[in-house]
Amino acid sequence: MSVPAAVEANALNTIDESERRGTPRDLFWPWFGANVSVLGLGYGSYLLGFGVSFWQATVIGMVGIVVSFLFCGFISLAGKRGSAPTMVLSRAAFGVRGNTLPSLLSWILTVGWETVLVALATLATSTVLGALGWGGGTVTKVVALVVVAGIVVAAGVFGFDLVMRLQVIITVLTAVLTVVYIILVADHVDWATVAAIPAGGTPQVIGGLVFMMTGFGLGWVNMAADYSRYLPRSASGPRIVGWTTLGASLAPVVLLVFGLLLAGSDPDLNAAIGTDPIGALSTLLPTWFLIPFVVVALAGLIGGAALDIYSSGLALLSLGLPAPRWVAAAIDGGLMVVGAVYVVFVADSFIGPFQGFLITLGVPVAAWCGVLLADILLRRRDYTDADLYDAAGRYGSVNWAAVLLVLAGTAVGWGLVTNTYAPWLAWQGYLLGPLGGVEGNWAWANLGVLVALAIGFVGTLLLSARAVRRQEER
């Protein structure tokens, strides 16, 4: 499998028909490779932290993962219809200049995710090498950060072909080694202890569901069309949705269930996962498998970060950066390193900043997702390529209805979530008074994410249907 000799030239442009290739089945590889991370085991601990039982967590975890990745599948349809990046296709709903707001959200989200994944890879490497007696201190963390960041930035700079080839390798490698990991630690599961975990009420169930949706599919919706845009326009729509959803959901569902069993069996392990999830999970392994474990951990995290940095560069370009795509990816790589340094060397805990990041950005991203899903549902024809780049074209300069729906969804949504993971986020939850306030039972349900999604979706169906029909009649 040869490495591309040249950096990808395509950026925000519509992919030329001569370059459109592949089948919907090809989407399985990047989506599986990006989501087979051992971090999926850690979500078992995070989900139980909402105060739900094992069986409740299993059901809401599966629903949250599959439904949220189904959103990615539907947005991937836009990539086939328009052969352009997600943040270009979003212009049809928001207007060419109005899409600046979604592009900014997408850029922050993808840079944040690549930062989280690189930081986790660094922490995992340090913990495992420390357990082997080969270091594990500051120097080890610095070296690990440099190596991991270098691979991720290279993938972002070289572009689509290298990213897709990397995902195939990661998929095969991580799938095999993850199965070995599960076999080796299966005897740590205590079924009686897991079964004794008490059930939670409706607020806890909804809170866990929202967390899973923001941690999985809603963290990817803003880039879903970036990888389907190279498919031919004749590719099957249902198969695009199906292969995207299957590839993205399969590994997280399996890892989540086993992670629930491990975390529910051992309170000490459950607590340790909050500080260093992958490092904590490595403590269950025999010494001889620690190196293969760190390989699988790094591969999965690098796979996710590679997709993120590729799409974050496209989002930065869509904000108006006058530079080649590879320069945008390199800039994002620099920001990624700075953020990873903070998480690794400054933050007291991983899970605190992580949950604060997910919930805060999850609200406006959910509102945008609702708008775009409804817009895709309303359209019956392919996008008109030239008008996606022309503010005077059929999609217009600014669709204020879409912009205001995102702003309204965000304002209402932030009022219905609570966030004590960082002092600067304590202002959220200002609409929770009728539900018991920020200390009430509903405070941790994070209803704001679902409400924002509904505002964007329903509002677009009501306000934009006529405008979409006029656009397609031109």
C-alpha positions in Angstrom: 0.0 0.0 0.0 2.0 3.0 -1.2 2.1 6.4 0.5 0.8 9.2 -1.7 3.7 11.0 -3.3 2.0 14.4 -3.3 0.0 16.5 -0.9 -3.8 16.4 -1.7 -4.6 19.4 -3.9 -8.4 19.4 -3.3 -9.7 21.6 -0.6 -13.1 23.4 -0.5 -13.6 22.9 -4.2 -16.2 20.5 -5.7 -14.5 17.2 -6.5 -14.2 16.8 -10.3 -16.2 13.9 -11.7 -13.0 12.3 -13.0 -11.8 12.0 -9.3 -15.0 10.5 -7.9 -14.4 6.9 -7.2 -15.2 4.0 -4.8 -18.3 2.5 -3.4 -20.3 3.2 -0.2 -18.6 0.1 1.4 -15.4 2.1 1.4 -16.8 4.3 4.1 -16.7 1.5 6.6 -12.9 1.7 7.0 -12.4 5.4 8.0 -15.4 5.3 10.3 -14.5 2.1 12.0 -10.8 3.0 12.3 -11.7 6.4 13.8 -14.0 4.9 16.5 -12.3 1.7 17.5 -10.3 3.6 20.1 -9.8 1.9 23.5 -11.3 5.1 24.9 -14.6 3.4 24.1 -14.0 1.2 27.2 -13.7 4.3 29.3 -17.2 5.4 28.3 -18.5 2.6 30.5 -17.2 4.3 33.6 -18.4 7.7 32.4 -21.9 6.4 31.7 -22.2 4.6 35.1 -21.2 8.0 36.7 -24.7 9.2 35.8 -26.2 6.9 38.4 -27.7 4.3 36.1 -27.6 0.5 36.3 -25.7 -1.8 33.9 -28.7 -2.7 31.9 -29.9 0.9 31.6 -26.4 2.0 30.6 -26.3 -0.8 28.0 -29.5 0.3 26.3 -29.0 4.0 26.4 -25.4 3.6 25.3 -26.4 1.6 22.3 -29.2 3.9 21.4 -27.0 7.0 21.8 -24.2 5.6 19.7 -26.3 4.3 16.8 -28.8 7.2 16.6 -26.1 9.8 16.7 -24.0 8.0 14.1 -27.2 7.7 12.0 -27.1 11.5 11.8 -23.6 11.2 10.4 -24.9 8.7 7.8 -27.7 11.2 6.7 -25.2 14.0 6.4 -22.9 11.8 4.4 -25.6 11.8 1.8 -25.0 15.5 1.2 -21.3 14.7 0.4 -22.5 12.4 -2.4 -25.0 15.0 -3.7 -22.6 17.9 -3.7 -19.1 16.4 -3.8 -17.8 19.1 -1.5 -16.8 19.3 2.2 -19.5 19.4 4.9 -18.9 23.1 5.7 -19.3 24.0 2.0 -22.5 22.0 1.7 -23.9 23.6 4.9 -23.9 26.9 2.9 -27.0 25.7 1.1 -28.9 25.9 4.5 -27.2 29.0 6.0 -26.1 31.0 3.0 -22.6 31.4 1.7 -21.6 34.0 4.3 -24.1 32.9 6.9 -22.3 29.6 7.2 -19.4 31.4 9.0 -21.1 30.5 12.3 -21.3 26.7 11.6 -17.7 26.8 10.2 -16.5 28.4 13.4 -18.3 25.8 15.6 -16.9 23.0 13.4 -13.4 24.3 13.6 -13.4 24.6 17.4 -15.0 21.1 17.8 -12.6 19.3 15.5 -9.5 21.0 17.0 -10.9 20.2 20.5 -11.4 16.5 19.6 -7.9 16.1 18.0 -6.4 17.7 21.1 -8.3 15.3 23.4 -7.2 12.2 21.4 -3.6 13.2 21.2 -3.5 14.0 24.9 -5.0 10.6 25.7 -2.4 8.9 23.5 0.4 10.7 25.4 -1.0 9.8 28.8 -1.5 6.1 27.8 2.1 5.8 26.5 3.5 7.3 29.6 1.5 5.0 31.9 2.3 1.8 30.1 6.0 2.6 29.7 6.1 3.5 33.4 4.6 0.1 34.3 7.3 -1.6 32.3 10.0 0.4 34.1 11.1 2.2 30.9 10.3 5.8 32.1 6.9 7.3 32.3 7.9 10.8 33.6 7.9 14.1 31.9 10.5 13.2 29.3 8.5 10.2 28.2 5.4 12.3 27.9 7.1 14.9 25.8 8.6 12.3 23.4 5.2 10.6 23.1 3.5 13.8 22.4 6.0 14.8 19.7 5.7 11.4 18.0 1.9 11.1 18.1 1.4 14.7 17.1 3.9 14.3 14.2 1.9 11.3 12.8 -1.4 13.1 13.1 -0.2 16.3 11.5 1.4 14.4 8.6 -1.9 12.7 7.9 -3.7 16.1 8.0 -1.1 17.7 5.7 -0.9 14.9 3.1 -4.7 14.6 3.0 -7.4 12.3 1.9 -5.5 9.4 0.3 -3.1 9.0 3.3 -6.0 9.3 5.8 -8.0 6.6 4.1 -5.0 4.3 3.8 -4.1 4.9 7.4 -7.7 3.9 8.5 -7.6 0.5 6.8 -4.4 -0.4 8.6 -5.7 0.9 11.9 -9.0 -1.0 11.5 -7.3 -4.4 11.0 -4.7 -3.8 13.7 -6.9 -2.4 16.4 -9.8 -4.9 15.8 -7.5 -7.9 16.3 -5.6 -6.5 19.4 -8.8 -5.3 21.0 -10.3 -8.8 20.8 -7.1 -10.1 22.5 -7.5 -7.4 25.2 -11.1 -8.4 26.0 -10.1 -12.0 26.3 -7.2 -11.3 28.6 -9.2 -9.1 31.1 -12.5 -11.0 30.9 -11.8 -12.7 34.3 -11.9 -9.3 36.0 -15.7 -9.0 35.4 -17.7 -9.6 38.5 -21.3 -10.3 37.4 -22.8 -10.1 40.9 -21.3 -6.7 41.5 -22.4 -5.4 38.1 -25.9 -6.7 38.6 -26.2 -5.0 42.0 -25.7 -1.5 40.6 -28.9 0.3 41.3 -31.1 1.8 38.6 -31.4 5.5 38.0 -34.5 7.6 37.3 -35.6 9.3 34.1 -33.3 12.4 34.5 -30.2 10.1 34.9 -31.2 8.0 31.9 -31.7 11.1 29.7 -28.4 12.6 30.9 -26.5 9.4 30.0 -28.2 9.3 26.6 -27.2 12.9 25.8 -23.7 12.3 27.0 -23.3 9.3 24.7 -24.7 11.2 21.7 -22.4 14.2 22.2 -19.4 11.9 22.8 -20.0 9.9 19.7 -22.0 10.9 16.6 -22.6 14.5 17.5 -18.9 14.9 17.7 -18.6 13.8 14.1 -21.6 15.3 12.3 -19.8 18.4 11.3 -17.3 16.4 9.1 -19.5 13.5 7.9 -19.6 14.6 4.2 -15.9 15.2 4.0 -15.3 11.5 3.4 -18.3 10.7 1.1 -17.6 13.6 -1.2 -15.3 11.5 -3.3 -18.0 9.0 -4.1 -19.7 9.0 -7.5 -23.1 10.8 -7.7 -24.6 7.4 -8.7 -23.7 5.8 -5.4 -26.6 4.3 -3.4 -27.9 6.7 -0.8 -29.2 4.0 1.6 -25.9 2.2 1.4 -24.0 5.4 2.2 -26.1 5.8 5.3 -25.8 2.1 6.2 -22.1 1.7 5.8 -21.3 5.0 7.6 -23.5 4.1 10.6 -22.3 0.5 10.8 -18.6 1.4 10.5 -18.9 4.1 13.1 -21.1 2.3 15.6 -19.8 -1.3 15.6 -16.7 -0.9 17.7 -18.0 1.7 20.2 -21.0 -0.6 21.0 -18.9 -3.6 21.8 -16.3 -1.6 23.7 -18.9 0.3 25.7 -20.6 -2.9 26.9 -17.3 -4.5 28.0 -16.2 -1.2 29.6 -19.5 -1.2 31.6 -18.7 -4.6 32.9 -15.1 -3.7 33.9 -16.0 -0.4 35.5 -19.1 -1.9 37.3 -17.0 -4.7 38.7 -14.3 -2.6 40.3 -14.9 0.8 42.1 -11.2 1.6 42.2 -10.8 1.1 38.4 -13.9 3.1 37.9 -12.4 6.0 39.8 -9.0 5.7 38.1 -10.5 5.9 34.6 -11.6 9.5 35.3 -7.9 10.6 35.5 -6.2 8.5 32.9 -8.7 6.2 31.2 -6.4 4.2 29.0 -3.6 4.0 31.6 -6.1 2.7 34.1 -7.3 0.0 31.8 -3.8 -1.1 31.1 -3.3 -2.0 34.8 -5.5 -5.1 34.3 -3.1 -6.6 31.7 -0.2 -9.1 32.0 3.2 -7.4 31.4 3.8 -9.1 28.1 0.7 -7.5 26.5 1.5 -4.0 27.6 3.4 -3.1 24.4 0.7 -4.5 22.1 -1.9 -2.7 24.2 -0.2 0.7 23.8 0.1 0.0 20.1 -3.7 -0.6 19.8 -4.4 2.4 22.0 -2.2 4.7 20.0 -3.5 3.4 16.7 -7.2 4.0 17.6 -6.5 7.4 19.0 -4.4 8.4 16.0 -7.1 7.2 13.6 -9.6 9.5 15.2 -7.3 12.5 15.4 -6.3 12.0 11.8 -9.9 12.5 10.6 -10.3 15.4 12.9 -7.2 17.3 11.8 -8.1 16.8 8.1 -11.6 18.2 8.6 -10.5 20.9 11.0 -8.2 22.2 8.2 -11.2 22.3 5.8 -13.3 24.1 8.4 -10.6 26.7 8.9 -10.4 27.3 5.1 -14.2 27.7 5.0 -13.8 30.5 7.6 -11.8 32.4 4.9 -8.2 31.5 5.6 -6.3 32.4 2.4 -4.0 29.5 2.4 -3.6 26.0 0.9 -5.3 23.1 2.7 -2.1 21.7 4.0 -1.2 25.0 5.7 -4.5 25.1 7.5 -3.9 21.5 8.7 -0.5 22.5 10.0 -1.9 25.5 11.8 -4.5 23.3 13.5 -1.7 20.8 14.4 0.1 23.6 16.3 -3.1 24.5 18.2 -3.6 20.8 18.9 -0.2 20.5 20.5 -0.8 23.5 22.7 -4.1 22.1 23.9 -2.6 18.6 24.5 0.2 20.1 26.6 -2.5 21.7 28.9 -4.4 18.5 29.3 -1.3 16.4 29.9 0.8 18.7 32.1 -1.6 21.2 33.7 -5.2 19.8 34.1 -5.8 17.8 37.3 -8.2 15.4 35.6 -9.0 14.3 32.1 -12.7 13.7 32.5 -13.5 17.1 33.9 -12.3 19.2 30.9 -13.6 16.5 28.5 -17.2 16.5 29.8 -17.2 20.3 30.0 -16.0 20.5 26.4 -18.6 18.0 25.1 -21.6 19.5 26.8 -20.7 23.2 26.0 -20.1 22.6 22.3 -22.7 19.8 22.1 -25.5 22.3 22.3 -24.8 24.6 19.3 -23.5 21.7 17.3 -26.8 19.9 17.9 -28.7 23.0 16.8 -26.7 23.1 13.6 -27.1 19.4 13.1 -30.9 19.8 13.3 -30.9 22.5 10.7 -28.8 20.6 8.3 -30.6 17.3 8.7 -33.9 19.1 8.0 -32.4 20.9 5.0 -31.1 17.6 3.5 -34.6 16.0 4.1 -36.3 18.9 2.2 -34.0 18.7 -0.8 -34.9 16.5 -3.8 -32.0 17.4 -6.1 -28.2 17.5 -6.1 -26.6 20.8 -5.0 -25.7 23.3 -7.7 -22.0 23.4 -7.5 -21.2 27.0 -8.5 -23.8 28.5 -6.2 -22.2 27.0 -3.1 -19.3 29.5 -3.7 -21.3 32.5 -4.9 -23.2 34.7 -2.4 -25.3 36.1 -5.3 -26.3 32.5 -6.3 -29.5 30.6 -5.4 -28.3 29.8 -1.8 -27.9 33.5 -1.1 -25.5 35.3 1.3 -27.2 34.8 4.7 -30.2 32.7 5.5 -31.2 34.5 8.7 -33.8 31.9 9.6 -31.1 29.2 9.9 -28.7 31.4 11.7 -31.3 32.5 14.2 -32.4 28.9 14.8 -28.8 28.0 15.8 -28.6 31.0 18.1 -32.0 30.4 19.6 -31.2 26.7 20.1 -27.9 27.5 21.7 -29.4 30.1 24.1 -32.2 27.8 25.2 -29.9 24.7 25.2 -27.2 26.3 27.4 -30.0 27.3 29.8 -31.0 23.6 30.2 -27.5 22.1 30.9 -25.3 22.3 33.9 -21.5 22.3 33.8 -19.5 22.2 37.0 -16.4 20.8 35.3 -14.8 24.2 34.9 -15.5 27.4 36.9 -15.9 29.5 33.8 -18.9 27.3 32.7 -20.9 27.7 36.0 -23.2 30.3 34.3 -25.0 27.5 32.4 -28.3 26.2 33.6 -30.1 29.5 33.8 -33.4 28.1 32.6 -33.6 25.1 35.0 -35.5 26.9 37.7 -38.9 25.3 37.0 -37.2 21.9 36.9 -35.6 22.2 40.3 -32.7 24.5 39.6 -29.0 23.6 39.1 -29.1 21.3 42.1 -32.4 19.5 41.1 -32.8 16.0 39.7 -33.1 17.3 36.1 -29.9 19.4 36.3 -27.7 16.6 35.0 -30.1 15.4 32.3 -28.5 17.9 29.8 -31.9 18.4 28.2 -30.5 21.4 26.4 -28.7 19.3 23.7 -31.9 17.5 22.7 -33.9 20.8 22.8 -31.3 22.5 20.6 -31.5 19.6 18.1 -35.3 19.8 18.0 -35.3 23.6 17.6 -33.0 23.4 14.6 -34.8 20.5 13.0 -38.4 21.5 13.5 -37.7 25.2 12.9 -36.1 24.5 9.5 -38.9 22.3 8.4 -41.4 25.1 9.2 -39.4 28.1 8.1 -37.3 26.9 5.1 -39.4 24.5 3.1 -40.7 27.2 0.8 -37.2 28.7 0.3 -35.7 25.3 -0.6 -38.5 24.6 -3.2 -37.7 28.0 -4.8 -34.0 27.2 -4.9 -34.6 23.9 -6.6 -37.0 25.5 -9.1 -34.4 28.0 -10.4 
